[in-house]
Amino acid sequence: MNHVWGLMSHPEREMQSIKQENETVSHHYTHHVLLMAAVPVLCTFIGTTQFGWRFGNDIAVKLMPSTALVMAVVFYALILAGVALMGRVIWWMARYYPDRPAFKRCMVFAGYVATPLMLSGVVGLWPVVWLCALIGTVALFYTGYLLYVGIPAFLNISKSEGINFSSSTLAIGILVLEVLLAITVLLWGYGYRLFS
């Protein structure tokens, strides 16, 4: 959690600091990813049970706490799986680089890059579709920026090479995010019909 402010305020310097640390995956998950992934889960749980989803001027669709709890657990697992998958993607794509980082380093890097997306989950406290989409888009842009800033330092490659690598990684990341978003929308928007 000690890198969150740095990633938001001075990402280039913070990425260098992260690179110099030799953080283990277990430490990273217990001190960063598990906590950050809880932000959208808890906020969406509170928002959907207390205020309900709003799709424009329609009546709010509130979820029963028991239903929302099941969906929250699935949502949490999806977020953790998405971070792990992106760590795997970064590790796989770096296979041709001479300074290929270890798989555990790629997992740590993916967890830090995903921080803005997880923080954007605060908007789940007031679940209005257009607001969630807007904040999610801004978070996605900032996540892409962290990727573009971090990859050259992380892989010890030039910025021009880093742009190619980052663009490919971001494209795959967006596909993973789209799948997670589709599952999330189905889960939080229509899951009450499945789990009621």
Contacts in CASP RR format, 6 or more apart in sequence:
PFRMAT RR
TARGET T0000
AUTHOR 0000-0000-0000
METHOD contacts of the structure
MODEL  1
MNHVWGLMSHPEREMQSIKQENETVSHHYTHHVLLMAAVPVLCTFIGTTQ
FGWRFGNDIAVKLMPSTALVMAVVFYALILAGVALMGRVIWWMARYYPDR
PAFKRCMVFAGYVATPLMLSGVVGLWPVVWLCALIGTVALFYTGYLLYVG
IPAFLNISKSEGINFSSSTLAIGILVLEVLLAITVLLWGYGYRLFS
1 31 0 8 1.000
1 32 0 8 1.000
1 35 0 8 1.000
1 36 0 8 1.000
3 14 0 8 1.000
3 17 0 8 1.000
3 18 0 8 1.000
3 32 0 8 1.000
3 112 0 8 1.000
3 115 0 8 1.000
4 32 0 8 1.000
4 36 0 8 1.000
4 115 0 8 1.000
4 119 0 8 1.000
6 13 0 8 1.000
6 14 0 8 1.000
7 14 0 8 1.000
7 15 0 8 1.000
7 112 0 8 1.000
7 115 0 8 1.000
7 116 0 8 1.000
7 146 0 8 1.000
8 115 0 8 1.000
8 116 0 8 1.000
11 145 0 8 1.000
11 146 0 8 1.000
11 149 0 8 1.000
11 150 0 8 1.000
12 149 0 8 1.000
12 150 0 8 1.000
12 153 0 8 1.000
15 112 0 8 1.000
15 146 0 8 1.000
15 149 0 8 1.000
15 150 0 8 1.000
15 153 0 8 1.000
15 154 0 8 1.000
16 153 0 8 1.000
18 108 0 8 1.000
18 109 0 8 1.000
18 112 0 8 1.000
19 153 0 8 1.000
19 154 0 8 1.000
23 108 0 8 1.000
24 104 0 8 1.000
25 104 0 8 1.000
25 107 0 8 1.000
25 108 0 8 1.000
28 107 0 8 1.000
28 108 0 8 1.000
28 111 0 8 1.000
32 111 0 8 1.000
32 112 0 8 1.000
32 115 0 8 1.000
33 80 0 8 1.000
33 83 0 8 1.000
33 111 0 8 1.000
33 114 0 8 1.000
34 80 0 8 1.000
36 111 0 8 1.000
36 114 0 8 1.000
36 115 0 8 1.000
36 118 0 8 1.000
36 119 0 8 1.000
37 76 0 8 1.000
37 79 0 8 1.000
37 80 0 8 1.000
37 83 0 8 1.000
37 118 0 8 1.000
38 76 0 8 1.000
39 118 0 8 1.000
39 119 0 8 1.000
39 121 0 8 1.000
39 122 0 8 1.000
40 75 0 8 1.000
40 79 0 8 1.000
40 118 0 8 1.000
40 120 0 8 1.000
40 121 0 8 1.000
40 122 0 8 1.000
40 124 0 8 1.000
41 72 0 8 1.000
41 75 0 8 1.000
41 76 0 8 1.000
41 79 0 8 1.000
42 72 0 8 1.000
43 121 0 8 1.000
43 122 0 8 1.000
43 123 0 8 1.000
43 124 0 8 1.000
43 125 0 8 1.000
44 72 0 8 1.000
44 75 0 8 1.000
44 121 0 8 1.000
44 124 0 8 1.000
44 127 0 8 1.000
44 188 0 8 1.000
45 68 0 8 1.000
45 69 0 8 1.000
45 72 0 8 1.000
46 124 0 8 1.000
46 125 0 8 1.000
47 124 0 8 1.000
47 125 0 8 1.000
47 126 0 8 1.000
47 127 0 8 1.000
48 61 0 8 1.000
48 62 0 8 1.000
48 63 0 8 1.000
48 68 0 8 1.000
48 124 0 8 1.000
48 127 0 8 1.000
48 188 0 8 1.000
48 189 0 8 1.000
49 62 0 8 1.000
49 63 0 8 1.000
49 64 0 8 1.000
49 65 0 8 1.000
49 68 0 8 1.000
50 62 0 8 1.000
51 60 0 8 1.000
51 62 0 8 1.000
51 125 0 8 1.000
51 126 0 8 1.000
51 127 0 8 1.000
52 60 0 8 1.000
52 61 0 8 1.000
52 62 0 8 1.000
52 63 0 8 1.000
52 127 0 8 1.000
53 60 0 8 1.000
53 61 0 8 1.000
53 127 0 8 1.000
53 128 0 8 1.000
53 129 0 8 1.000
53 188 0 8 1.000
53 189 0 8 1.000
54 60 0 8 1.000
54 61 0 8 1.000
54 127 0 8 1.000
54 128 0 8 1.000
54 129 0 8 1.000
55 61 0 8 1.000
55 129 0 8 1.000
56 128 0 8 1.000
56 129 0 8 1.000
56 130 0 8 1.000
61 189 0 8 1.000
61 192 0 8 1.000
63 71 0 8 1.000
63 188 0 8 1.000
63 191 0 8 1.000
63 192 0 8 1.000
64 192 0 8 1.000
64 196 0 8 1.000
67 191 0 8 1.000
67 192 0 8 1.000
67 195 0 8 1.000
67 196 0 8 1.000
70 195 0 8 1.000
71 187 0 8 1.000
71 188 0 8 1.000
71 191 0 8 1.000
71 195 0 8 1.000
74 187 0 8 1.000
75 184 0 8 1.000
75 187 0 8 1.000
75 188 0 8 1.000
78 180 0 8 1.000
78 183 0 8 1.000
78 184 0 8 1.000
79 118 0 8 1.000
79 180 0 8 1.000
82 114 0 8 1.000
82 176 0 8 1.000
82 180 0 8 1.000
83 107 0 8 1.000
83 110 0 8 1.000
83 111 0 8 1.000
83 114 0 8 1.000
84 107 0 8 1.000
84 110 0 8 1.000
85 176 0 8 1.000
86 110 0 8 1.000
86 111 0 8 1.000
86 113 0 8 1.000
86 114 0 8 1.000
86 169 0 8 1.000
86 172 0 8 1.000
86 173 0 8 1.000
86 176 0 8 1.000
87 103 0 8 1.000
87 106 0 8 1.000
87 107 0 8 1.000
87 109 0 8 1.000
87 110 0 8 1.000
87 111 0 8 1.000
88 103 0 8 1.000
88 106 0 8 1.000
88 107 0 8 1.000
89 110 0 8 1.000
89 169 0 8 1.000
89 172 0 8 1.000
89 173 0 8 1.000
89 176 0 8 1.000
90 106 0 8 1.000
90 109 0 8 1.000
90 110 0 8 1.000
90 169 0 8 1.000
91 100 0 8 1.000
91 101 0 8 1.000
91 102 0 8 1.000
91 103 0 8 1.000
91 106 0 8 1.000
91 107 0 8 1.000
93 165 0 8 1.000
93 168 0 8 1.000
93 169 0 8 1.000
94 100 0 8 1.000
94 101 0 8 1.000
94 106 0 8 1.000
94 155 0 8 1.000
94 165 0 8 1.000
97 155 0 8 1.000
97 156 0 8 1.000
97 157 0 8 1.000
99 155 0 8 1.000
99 156 0 8 1.000
99 157 0 8 1.000
100 155 0 8 1.000
101 109 0 8 1.000
101 154 0 8 1.000
101 155 0 8 1.000
105 154 0 8 1.000
109 150 0 8 1.000
109 154 0 8 1.000
112 146 0 8 1.000
113 143 0 8 1.000
113 144 0 8 1.000
113 146 0 8 1.000
113 147 0 8 1.000
113 150 0 8 1.000
114 143 0 8 1.000
115 143 0 8 1.000
115 146 0 8 1.000
116 139 0 8 1.000
116 140 0 8 1.000
116 142 0 8 1.000
116 143 0 8 1.000
116 146 0 8 1.000
117 136 0 8 1.000
117 139 0 8 1.000
117 140 0 8 1.000
117 143 0 8 1.000
117 177 0 8 1.000
119 139 0 8 1.000
120 135 0 8 1.000
120 136 0 8 1.000
120 138 0 8 1.000
120 139 0 8 1.000
121 135 0 8 1.000
121 136 0 8 1.000
121 139 0 8 1.000
123 131 0 8 1.000
123 132 0 8 1.000
123 135 0 8 1.000
123 136 0 8 1.000
124 132 0 8 1.000
127 188 0 8 1.000
140 174 0 8 1.000
140 177 0 8 1.000
144 166 0 8 1.000
144 170 0 8 1.000
147 166 0 8 1.000
147 169 0 8 1.000
147 170 0 8 1.000
148 162 0 8 1.000
148 163 0 8 1.000
148 166 0 8 1.000
148 170 0 8 1.000
150 166 0 8 1.000
151 157 0 8 1.000
151 162 0 8 1.000
151 165 0 8 1.000
151 166 0 8 1.000
151 169 0 8 1.000
152 158 0 8 1.000
152 159 0 8 1.000
152 161 0 8 1.000
152 162 0 8 1.000
155 162 0 8 1.000
155 165 0 8 1.000
157 165 0 8 1.000
END
